[in-house]
Amino acid sequence: MTFDPRTAHMPTGPGVYIMRGAGGGVLYVGKAKNLRNRVRSYFVGSHDIKTVRLVEKIDDVEFVITRNESEAFLLESNLIKRYRPRYNIELKDQQRYTYLKITDEEYPRLVVARRTRSGGFVGRGRVYGPFTRGSSKLLTIGSLRKAFKVRICKTLPKKACLEYHLGNCDAPCEFAGAQAEYAGHIAELGAVLRGGESAKKFVSKLRAEMQAASDSLEFERALGIRETLSRLGALYEGQSVEQAATAPDEDYVGMLATNGGQTALVMTIKQVRGVIRDTERFEFDLIADNTLSNFVYQYYTTRKIPRNVVVSQELENASLLASMLSESAGHDVRIIVPKRGKRGDIIGMIMRSLETVRTAGAALGLSEIQDALGLPALPRRIECFDISNHGADYAVGAMSSFLDGQPDKSNYRHFRIRTVDGRDDYAMIREVVRRRYMRLADEDAKMPDLVLIDGGRGQLGSAVGALDEVYVKLACASLAKRNEEVFVPGRDEPIVLDKSSPALHILQHARDEAHRFGVSKNRQIRRKKLGS
């Protein structure tokens, strides 16, 4: 880090700040009512480990002054789309869903709508959806094209092609009658894609045709219609949770903090004409200005804005956010935090779903750790050690404690180094591990299922040696920062876990918490010594 907030000139008005790393790459984009106060806040006080790591990488901070907070909102959103910074919220949906598009051509086609990097859609045309169960989209599109005689050729030919002779297209490229009827077919197709009564009538029509074909012993045709109905059912699946027909169009957004408040799980539900049409789930780091309010604004830069946005908690700048969404939508937008009633029930359903996701993720991660490390039991209790070493006078040992994959902060511990001189991390690890488990053994207290060490093979060897000295047998492993490799006793090669695996996330979180806890204590000691 070369940026010094004490000497840097920083404006005091509203605007956007762009944090850059070595080489000029954008690390984070944020907005503030007072740029100087906001940026300085990153460099004072204690922060979570991810914010600490962000600050450590800052090489320079660029400022863009705006006239007001509304302009800062807009500029921040555009810069995030442009640079896609590592530490900002990136809306990657964790579930598969489908959008379909009727193209804007003389004789439109039906295609899968493709997204751009900024979240928009490629090409001109009307987009429908989202639809769930995207794995069946191509088969469903084929059924709809045939049912509504929609052409599939990218370039309109001069003569009728094979699709006409197969009965799948009326060939508007050649026949005047087909040209006159084509717009009507497309209008009917659009009505079906919008759902509601038109879709129900279309399905009823297909069922009648299937029955007629069966009665006429046209079994092959009846089978084809049944397959079409099945595919349409998959396309509309997830849109059948109904409420009152008079219910307004509105979205529901719930957020649950996990990983000790470092990560946000967010779920959205879209209700259209009283029917729940789609749900999406997201995850992002709760660092810097990454809040639910920011998420909501980013979310609606690429999605249709409803009249009501129902959220699980009060949002910062809620009135400003509602005003900006209203301006973008062209109609009034309300942000509602329900206390009870049907809206409260749906938010409750979202929060229960997120709790299930969080619990399942922790259980899966612990099971993965047990399998990968060959542990005799599920590592429900993990204790992780780190050394914060800034010279003999300031060396501190720190221990984080995790229960069922989550921080158990009441059991975190600090250790002042007593027997080691100089900067010998191996000897310090040996001392704190020995002291910790000698005490637990003397008190006949409950032992952890896994002892985790921040470091590589050398630090692991010191910890195993300390356990042998106090005659305590515990599963032990170390996590090396450089390549996030896991070392275990008796195994020459390190274990490499998938970067996205819940197992690695739990181990990293335990390691990061121990590091954060140690650094915090080390700073406290240095302040006292320098002040005395």
N, C-alpha and C positions, 0 to 999 in steps of 0.2 A: 504494500500500500504506500503510495507516494502522495496522495491527497491529504492535505493538512487543513482541517476546518478552522483552526485558530488563525491562520494567515490568509486563507482564501477569501476573495471578495464574493459575497453572496447577497443577492437581492432579498428584500424583506416583503415584497408583495406576492400576489398569487401567481401561480404558474406551474411549470413542469420541470422536474429535475431528471437528468439522464446520467446514470452511474456507468462509467466505462472502466474496463479492466485493461491490463497490459495489452498493447497492440490496438487499443481503441474499440474493441468489441463491447457491445452494450450488454451490461449485466442486469440492469433493472431500470424501469421507468416508473416514476411516481408523480403525484400531484400534491400541491399543498396550498393552503391559504396564506401561509408565511413561509417562503422557501428557506430562508436562513434558519429559522427555528426548527423546521422539520428535518433538514439535512444534519444540523448539529446534533439532533436527538439520537442519531445513529451512533455517535461517537462518545456518548456519556451514558452512565448507568449500566445495568446488566441487561442482557438480551439472550434470547434463545440461541442455540448453537448455530442454526442455519443463518440467522441474521449476523452473528459474529463472523461466520465464514464469508458472507457477502461483503461485509465491511473490510475484511482482510484483503480482498481482491480489488478494492476500488483504487484505480490509478488517477482518475479525474472525474469531476462532476460538471456536467454542462447544464446551463439553466436557460429556459425559455419563458419569458415573462408574458402573462396574459392579462386581459383587462379585468377578468372576473373568474370566479370558480367554475362557471358553466363552460367557458372557453377552455379552462384547464382540463375538465372532464373530457371534452371532445378531443383535445390534442393528445392527452394521455392514451385514449383508446386507439387513435390512429397510429401513434408511435409504437404501441404494443403490437399491433397488427403488422407494422412495417418491419420491426426488428425481431419480434418474437423472443424477448429476453428470457434467459434461463430461469430467473427468479420471479418472474411475473406469473399471474394466473394464465394458463393456457387451457382453453376449453376443449379438452379431448374427451368426447363422450365414451364411457366404458361399456356401452351396449350398442348393438347393431340396429340400425333403423334405415328406412328407405324413403327417398323422395322420388317422385315421378314427375315428368315434365311433358307438356304438350307444346311442341316447338312453334315458334312464330314464323310460319312459312305460308305460302299460298295454299298448299295442301299439307297441313301440319302432320307431324309424326309423334308417336309416343315413345319416349326414351327414359332411361334412368338419369336423374338429375345429378350432375357431377359438381363437386364443390371446388372453389378456389382456395388458396392458402389463407385468404382473409375471411373465409367463411361464407362468401357469396356463392352464386351458382354460375356455372359456365354457360354462355350462350343465352339467347333471348327466348322467351316463352313463359308460359304460366306453370308454376311449380305447385304440386299437390303433395300433401303428406304433413308430417312424417307418418309412415306406416311401419308397424313392427314386423318381426320375422322376415328380415331382409333376405335370408337365404333362398326364399322362393320367388324373389322379385322377377327374375328373368322368365320363369315359366308363366307367372301371372301376366306379365306384359304380353307374352305370346298369345295367351288366351284372350286378353282384351283387344289386341290388334285384330284378331280373327273375328271376334264378336262384333266389332264396330267397323270392320272393313278399312282399317287404317294402313296406309302404305308403309313399307319398311325401307324402300330404296332411298339412299342418301341424296342422289341426284335424280330428278324426275326424268324417266325415259320418254322416248317419243312413241313407243309402242307398248302394248300390254305385255307384261312379263309372266313368268311362271306362276307367281302368286295369284294372278287373275285366273289362270286356268285351274288352279287348285281351289278356287272359291274363297280365297282369303282377302281379296281386294277387288274392288269394282273398276279399277283402272281409270282414275280421273286423268291420267296422262293422255288417254286416247278418246274416251267416250264423254260426250256432252252431258248425258244423263247422270253419270257418276260424278261429274264436276258439280252439277246442281245439287246433288244430294249429300256431297261430302261434308259441307259445313254443318248439316244437321247431325250426321254421325258424330262429328267431333264435339258438338254441343252436348249430345247424350253421354258421350264418354266423360266429358268434364263433370257433368252432374253426378255420374256414378263415382268418380274419384273424390268428389267432395263429400260423399257419404250421405247419411240421412235417408229420406224417403226414396230418393232416386235409386240409391244403391239397393235398397230393399226390394223395390219394384223390379229391378234388373235381375236380382237373384230369384225372385218369384217366377219371372218369365223363363229363366233358364230351367228351373225345376219343372215347369209345365212342359217345356220342350223335351226335357229328359224323359218325362213320363210318356209323352206322345211317341217318342222314338222307341221306347221300350214296348209300348202297346202295339206298335207297327212292326215289331221284331227287328228294328234297326239297332241291334245291340252295340255295334261298334260306335255308332253315333251317340247313343245314350251313355256309353262309357266315357267318351270324350267330353260330353257335357258334365258328367259327374266329376271328372278330373278338374274341369274349369271351376266348378263350384268349390271344390276342395281348396284350390289355389287361392280363390277369392277369399275363402274363410281364413286362410293363413295370412293374407294381406291385411284383412281388417281385424285380425286378432289383437286384443289389447284395446279395442275401441268400444267394448260392450259393457263397461262398468257405468251404468246409467244413474242419473239423478233426475230431478224434476225437469220436465221439458222446457220450463220457463227459466231455468238457471242461466245466468249470464256467462259469456265467454270470459274465462279468467285463468290465470296460471297460479300454481302453488309452488313455493320454493322453501325447502327445509335444509338446514345446515347442522351438522353434528361435528364437534371437534374431537379428534382422536390423536393417538400418539402423544399423550400428555399435553395437548393443546397446540401441537406443532403442525397438524394436518387437518384439513377440512374435508368432510364428505358432504356432498351436496346432491340432493335429488329434486328434480322438477317434475311437475305433472301439469299437462295442458288439458283444459276442459273446454270443449267447443259444443255449443248448442245442447248443453246439459250432459254431454258424453265425454268421458275421459279418453282422449285420443292418443296420448303418447306420454312416455316417461323417459327421462334421461338421467344419468348419474355421472357426477364429476368428482375429481379429487384434486386439491391443490395445497401448497404449503402456506401456512398462516404466518407469513413473515412480512416485515415492513408494512406496506399499505394494502396487502392482500386481505380484504374483508368481504363479508357477504354483500355489502353495498356495492363494492367494486365489481364483484362477480355479477350481480344483477345488471349493472350497466353494460358490462362486456357482453353478457348473454344476449341482450336485446339489440346489440348492434348488428346481429345476423339473423334475428328472428322477428316474426310479427309480434307487435306489442299489443296485449289485450287491454281492456279497460280497467281490470282489477289485477293487481299482483299481490297474492296472499303469501306472507312470509312467516317464518317460525319465530322471529325475534325482531326487536326494534333495530332499524337501520340508522347508521350515522348519515347525516345529511339527507334524511328521508324526504323532506319537502323539496330540496333542490333536485334530488333524483327524480321525484315525481314530476316536477316541472319540466325537466329535460326530456323525460320519456314522453310526456304529453306533447311537447313540441315536435319530437321525431315522429310520433304516431299520427298527429293531426287530430287528436281527440283527447279529452281529459283522461288521465291515468291516476288511479288511486293505489296507494300502498297500504295494505291492511295487515294488522297483526291480530288474528282472531283469538278470543278467549274461550269461546264455546260454540255450540251449534254445528251445522254441517261443515263449515269451513274449518272449525277447530278439529272436527273428526278426521278430515282429510290430512291436515297438517300432522295430527297424531299418527295417522297411518304412515306418513312419510318418515317421521322420526323413528317409529318402530322398525321400519324397513332398514333405515340407516344403522340402527343399533344392531340389527341382525347381520348386516354387512360387516360392521366393525368386529363383532364377536366372532363371526366366521373367519375373518381375516386373521385374527389373533390365534384362534385354534389351529387354522391351517398352517400358520407360520411356525408355531411350536411343534407341530407334528413333523414339519419339514426339517426343523433343527434336529429333532430326535433321530430321524432317519439319516440325515446327512452326516451327523457326527457320531452315529452309532451309540447313542446314549441308552442307558438301561431304563430310563423313565422319561416321561414328558417333562421338559424343563419349565415347569410352572414358575419356579422361583429362580431368577438369574441375578447374580451379583457380579458387577463389572468394576475393574480397578484401572485407574490411570494415575500417572505421576505428572504433576504440574511443577516443573523444575526451572526456577530462575536463579540458580545459585544456591549454595548451602544454606544461606539464611532464609530463603523463601521457598524451599522445596516442600510440597504438600502432596500427600496421597489422598485420593478421592475414590469413593465407592458409590455407584448407583445401584438401586435395587428395583427389579422388575417383577411384577406378579401377573401371571396370565397375559404376558405380552405388553403390559402397561406400566408406566412408572409408579413406584410405590415410594413417594418422596419422604414419608415419615421414617423410612429405614435407610435413607442415604447417610453416609458417614464420611468425616474428614479424619486424616491422620497426619499429625506433625511428625516429620522424620526425626528420629532420635539417635540412630546408631551409625548413620552413613555421612561421611564428609565428601564434599565435592559433588560432581554431577554424574553419579553412577546410578542410572535408572534401573539397571538389573538388580543391584543390591537394595534399592528402595522398594521395588516391587516385592522382593523377597521378605523385607521387613514388614510391610503392611499386610501382606497375605498371612504371614506367620502370626502376627498379632491378632488379626481378625478371627482366625479359626482356632487359635489356642484359647481365646476368650470364649467362643461359642462352645468349644469342647468342655472347658471348665464349668460352664454354666449349664451344660447338657441342653443347650438351646437347639432349635430346629436349624438344620443345615440347608443351604441352597441345593437345587438340582444341577446347577451349572455355574462354574466360576469362569468368567470371561475376562481376559486381559487385553488391554489396548497395546498392541505391539505385534512383533513377529515371533520367530522361533526362540530367540534369546530370552525375551520377556516370559514366554510360556515356560521355558526351562527353569527360570527363577521361581515362578509360582509353584510348579510341581515340586521343586526342591523344598520350598517352604512347607507345603502340605506334608511331605514325607517327614520333615523334622518334628512336626507336632502329631504325627501318626493319625492323620485324618485322610480318608479316602473320598475324594470328590471328583466328579467329571470336570475337566478343565479344558479350555480352548483359548486361543488368542485370535484377534482380528487385526490384520495389518492394514494401515491406511492406504498405502500406495496403490495397491491393486485390489483391495478389499478381499484378501485371501484369508481363509480360516485355517489355522494350524491346530492339530491335536496331537497329544503324546503318542509315540509309537508309530507314527505315520510319516514317511519321508516327504511325500508330495502334499502341498496344501490343497484344501478343498475350495473350489471356486463355485459359489452360488450364483444363480441367475440374478442379474441386476434388478429385475422387477419382482423377485420372489419375496413373499411376506417374511420368510425366514431371515433373509439378509436385512430386510428393513428393521426387524426387531433387534438383531444384533447391532446394527449401526446406531439405532436409537439409544440402546443401552450404553454403547461406547461414547456416543456424543454427549449424553447426559453426564457421564462420569467426567468427561473432559470439561464440560461447562461448569460443573460443580467445583472441580478443582481450580479452574481459572478464577472463578468468583472468590474462593477462599484465599488464593494467592494474592489477588489484588487487595483484598481486605488487609492482609498481613503487611503488604508493602506500604499501604497508606498509613497504617499505624506506625510503622518503623520510621517512615520518612517524616511523619508529623511529630514524632517525639524528639 
